[in-house]
Amino acid sequence: MREKDFYIEQYDGVDHESITDAPHWEQQALPMTNLSMKRRDQYMNPLTAKVLLGDHFDLGRLPPADVVAAVRRQSWKDLEDTGGSLDAVGDRLYVLDFRSMCSKLSYIKVGRAKNKNPAAAAEKESTAEKKGTAQVRNRISSHEGDAKIAQAVLFNAWISHPCESTVDWEKRVKAHLSAESDEEINLGGQVKAEYFRGIPFRDAVRVATLHEVPSGAVRLAQ
């Protein structure tokens, strides 16, 4: 299912808060590229930016572009702080927290992406294969682009260290988060296979780290 269809299917309707309930963002509120993000106010404290973003959302006001950029910049920094270089070879599990002015359009995204060995990728002639060496960055950037449909910002982010495979690990995390019938979990609702609503970011990360060892994920040397 396309990301656009996901939002339309979940939130279209009279009884649901939707994109149409929120005012339009400023033209440059969500920078189109990481480059434009880096060119904005480099001196704004990211923690202050998060508070300001939350204040604007609570008041139903559009956040300034430099505030959004500072929040995004911190989220990308958090990724490397928790999982090391995003360019490292290996499979990664990630948990992304997207916040929207419309609370029902905020969500947690759980997924995985794998950077290929540059030497192996170089042997391939196709451009698509060569792009695999930056798959982690590309995948997360793609999610940021998709989130614009919900006028959402990457507010928090976590990623694992490179592993040989996170396939089973990802399945365990998703199964845990989607187990709504288990009263002991009571974390929130699953929207789609990889999207969860009403789950605190810290709880989603706790579940991800909880299942790292049982999943048998083997970390690669840094």
C-alpha positions as CSV (number, residue, x, y, z in Angstrom):
1,M,0.0,0.0,0.0
2,R,1.2,3.5,-0.9
3,E,1.9,5.9,2.0
4,K,-0.6,8.3,0.5
5,D,-3.4,5.6,0.5
6,F,-2.5,4.7,4.1
7,Y,-3.3,8.2,5.3
8,I,-6.5,8.5,3.2
9,E,-7.8,5.2,4.3
10,Q,-7.1,5.7,8.0
11,Y,-8.2,9.3,8.5
12,D,-10.8,10.2,5.8
13,G,-14.2,10.6,7.3
14,V,-16.5,13.0,9.2
15,D,-15.8,11.5,12.6
16,H,-12.0,11.6,12.3
17,E,-9.5,14.3,12.7
18,S,-7.9,14.7,9.3
19,I,-5.4,16.7,7.3
20,T,-8.2,19.1,6.3
21,D,-8.6,20.0,10.0
22,A,-5.1,21.5,10.2
23,P,-4.0,24.8,8.7
24,H,-1.6,24.8,5.8
25,W,2.1,24.9,6.6
26,E,4.4,27.7,5.6
27,Q,5.9,27.0,2.2
28,Q,9.4,26.2,3.7
29,A,8.2,24.8,7.1
30,L,9.3,21.3,6.1
31,P,12.7,21.6,4.4
32,M,12.7,19.4,1.2
33,T,16.2,18.1,1.7
34,N,18.8,17.5,4.5
35,L,20.9,20.2,2.8
36,S,18.3,22.8,3.4
37,M,17.8,21.5,6.9
38,K,21.5,22.1,7.6
39,R,21.5,25.6,6.2
40,R,18.9,26.8,8.6
41,D,19.7,28.2,12.1
42,Q,22.6,26.1,13.3
43,Y,22.6,27.8,16.7
44,M,19.1,27.0,17.9
45,N,19.1,24.6,20.8
46,P,17.4,21.4,19.7
47,L,15.7,20.8,23.0
48,T,14.4,24.4,23.0
49,A,13.2,23.7,19.4
50,K,11.2,20.7,20.6
51,V,9.5,22.6,23.3
52,L,8.7,25.4,20.9
53,L,7.3,22.9,18.3
54,G,5.1,21.4,21.0
55,D,3.9,24.8,22.1
56,H,2.9,25.7,18.6
57,F,1.1,22.5,18.0
58,D,-0.8,22.8,21.3
59,L,-1.9,26.3,20.3
60,G,-2.8,25.2,16.8
61,R,-0.2,27.5,15.3
62,L,2.3,26.7,12.5
63,P,5.9,26.3,13.8
64,P,8.6,28.5,12.2
65,A,10.8,26.8,9.6
66,D,13.9,27.1,11.7
67,V,12.2,25.4,14.7
68,V,11.2,22.4,12.5
69,A,14.7,22.2,11.0
70,A,16.3,22.2,14.4
71,V,14.0,19.4,15.6
72,R,14.7,17.3,12.5
73,R,18.4,17.9,12.8
74,Q,18.4,16.6,16.4
75,S,16.4,13.5,15.3
76,W,19.1,12.7,12.7
77,K,21.8,13.3,15.3
78,D,19.9,10.9,17.7
79,L,20.1,8.2,15.1
80,E,23.9,8.3,14.9
81,D,24.1,8.7,18.7
82,T,22.2,5.5,19.3
83,G,23.3,3.4,16.3
84,G,26.5,4.8,15.1
85,S,27.3,5.9,11.6
86,L,24.3,5.6,9.3
87,D,26.7,4.8,6.4
88,A,28.0,1.6,8.1
89,V,27.3,-1.7,6.3
90,G,24.6,-3.9,7.8
91,D,20.9,-4.3,8.5
92,R,19.3,-1.8,10.9
93,L,16.0,-1.7,12.8
94,Y,14.6,1.8,13.4
95,V,11.8,3.4,15.4
96,L,10.6,6.8,14.2
97,D,8.3,9.2,16.0
98,F,6.4,11.5,13.8
99,R,4.4,14.4,15.4
100,S,1.6,16.3,13.7
101,M,-0.5,19.3,14.7
102,C,-3.4,16.9,14.3
103,S,-2.9,14.5,17.2
104,K,-4.5,11.6,15.4
105,L,-2.1,12.0,12.5
106,S,0.9,11.4,14.8
107,Y,2.4,7.9,14.7
108,I,5.3,5.6,15.4
109,K,6.9,3.9,12.4
110,V,8.9,0.7,12.9
111,G,11.0,-0.7,10.0
112,R,14.3,-1.9,8.8
113,A,16.8,-0.9,6.1
114,K,20.1,-2.4,5.0
115,N,23.3,-0.8,3.7
116,K,25.2,-3.0,1.3
117,N,28.9,-3.5,1.2
118,P,30.3,-0.7,-1.1
119,A,32.7,-3.2,-2.7
120,A,30.0,-5.6,-3.5
121,A,27.7,-2.9,-4.8
122,A,30.4,-1.5,-7.0
123,E,30.5,-4.8,-8.9
124,K,26.9,-4.2,-9.9
125,E,26.3,-2.1,-13.0
126,S,22.9,-0.8,-12.2
127,T,22.4,2.5,-10.4
128,A,19.8,1.0,-8.2
129,E,22.3,-1.4,-6.8
130,K,24.8,1.3,-6.1
131,K,22.2,3.3,-4.2
132,G,22.0,0.4,-1.8
133,T,25.1,1.6,0.0
134,A,23.0,4.6,1.3
135,Q,19.7,2.7,1.8
136,V,19.4,3.5,5.5
137,R,19.6,7.3,4.9
138,N,17.4,7.1,1.8
139,R,14.7,5.0,3.6
140,I,14.4,7.4,6.6
141,S,14.5,10.4,4.3
142,S,11.7,8.8,2.3
143,H,9.6,8.4,5.5
144,E,10.1,12.1,6.2
145,G,8.8,12.9,2.8
146,D,5.8,10.6,3.2
147,A,5.1,12.2,6.6
148,K,4.4,15.6,4.9
149,I,1.1,14.2,3.8
150,A,0.1,14.2,7.5
151,Q,1.9,17.5,8.1
152,A,4.1,15.5,10.5
153,V,7.7,16.1,11.7
154,L,10.3,13.6,12.7
155,F,10.4,14.4,16.4
156,N,12.3,11.4,17.9
157,A,14.3,8.7,16.3
158,W,16.2,5.5,17.3
159,I,18.1,3.0,15.3
160,S,20.0,-0.2,16.1
161,H,23.7,-0.9,15.4
162,P,24.4,-2.7,12.2
163,C,23.5,-6.4,12.3
164,E,23.7,-9.3,9.9
165,S,19.9,-9.4,9.7
166,T,17.0,-7.7,11.6
167,V,14.2,-9.5,9.9
168,D,13.2,-11.7,12.8
169,W,13.9,-8.9,15.3
170,E,11.5,-6.6,13.4
171,K,8.8,-9.3,13.4
172,R,9.1,-9.7,17.1
173,V,8.8,-6.0,17.8
174,K,5.8,-5.5,15.5
175,A,4.1,-8.5,17.0
176,H,4.6,-7.1,20.5
177,L,3.4,-3.7,19.6
178,S,0.3,-5.0,17.8
179,A,-0.7,-7.3,20.7
180,E,-3.6,-5.0,21.7
181,S,-5.5,-7.9,23.3
182,D,-2.8,-8.3,25.9
183,E,-4.0,-6.1,28.8
184,E,-0.5,-6.1,30.3
185,I,0.9,-4.3,27.2
186,N,-1.8,-1.7,26.7
187,L,0.5,0.4,24.5
188,G,-2.0,1.8,22.0
189,G,-3.4,0.9,18.6
190,Q,-1.9,-0.5,15.4
191,V,-2.8,1.4,12.3
192,K,-1.1,-0.7,9.7
193,A,1.6,-3.3,9.7
194,E,4.4,-0.9,10.5
195,Y,2.5,2.1,11.9
196,F,1.3,2.5,15.5
197,R,-0.7,5.3,17.0
198,G,-1.0,6.3,20.6
199,I,2.3,4.6,21.6
200,P,4.9,6.7,23.5
201,F,8.2,6.7,21.7
202,R,10.1,5.6,24.8
203,D,7.8,2.5,25.1
204,A,8.3,1.6,21.4
205,V,12.1,1.8,21.8
206,R,11.9,-0.2,25.0
207,V,10.1,-3.0,23.1
208,A,12.7,-2.8,20.3
209,T,15.6,-3.2,22.7
210,L,13.8,-5.9,24.7
211,H,13.6,-8.2,21.7
212,E,17.2,-7.6,20.4
213,V,18.7,-10.7,22.1
214,P,15.8,-13.2,21.6
215,S,15.8,-12.3,17.9
216,G,19.3,-13.6,17.5
217,A,20.5,-10.5,15.7
218,V,24.2,-10.6,15.3
219,R,25.9,-7.2,15.5
220,L,28.6,-6.5,12.9
221,A,32.0,-5.1,13.9
222,Q,32.2,-1.3,13.9
